[in-house]
């Protein structure tokens, strides 16, 4: 195939982008890098012209080779999905070749993949398997992706059918808002690619409705998690709910909801219920937006507290969710202005460093379920993959829908 030949030819370009030293921790750039990517370096002289998606993907590929960016995990999978969205616009073959090189670390020529898929987190990167099949036609990617689809047949569930966050004892009987993005977008994309939509659309909408029914509160926002057994320490003994609305958990749900609505047909039986959940969520997101910055707080509904802080990954997720929901007619058009304020707020957190590479700040590192103090005390990282992936998803949406093209960072 012509696309496959182009991918093969571009693999060498990926190596040329990579820094000579391996990364310290995933998502944190090593200090003292020498040569900046050409797109980011050129933008230094004209920040208004910066294509932040291209600058960010070039910067990340320069920091990490496909072999050193990290293992099979949802943060890396999220980032690479964002990179694929950039590729869909630019058609730069090195972007797709980089993703393929990473995926091929885990999938052999027969489609075997060394993953047990005993957590929803482990399933997010399955989207890249579907993408690679779509781009190359190679059967091995379908074989690997089907491992996830088949695993769901025996995956444990709550009594009303919600997938547990993981099979481990510490996650048993629990629904986390995060989990809906880990598996449901994969499901509907798998269904479209492999003519399995009758199953996947039904399952994805069911999961979103079950999770939304348990987790969404009257203010429209979702609690981070629910424990059906009510046995875990963070669970309210009456409701089983976690104590707080953690921003990125809410953001995961919003992005999953619009992604599934985009994929399922208008006559899908749960579509109306899912639209109601999304519209209530949009109202809650609007009420919680920080009027000073346009961003959203780490604990979404407690921004009036002096120690709460605006977090970049969830702000990107909320901005994307509202913009896409307006574009597709799922919510009232006035939310476009809310999304635009969010976009400006997130752009104030991206900049070019002294080396000409992008720096995205104030990203909460990976986070379990906890209380207010736990969330507020999370490390505020730079260039963490949760933030990079969410930024790319948001930026590809907003740079397309905002009149006049993308604004300057920091405006």
Beta strands, then each sheet from edge to edge (+ up, - down):
strand 1: 174-176
strand 2: 225-227
strand 3: 296-297
strand 4: 310-311
strand 5: 350-352
strand 6: 358-360
strand 7: 363-364
strand 8: 380-381
sheet 1: 1+ 2-
sheet 2: 3+ 4-
sheet 3: 5+ 6-
sheet 4: 7+ 8-
end
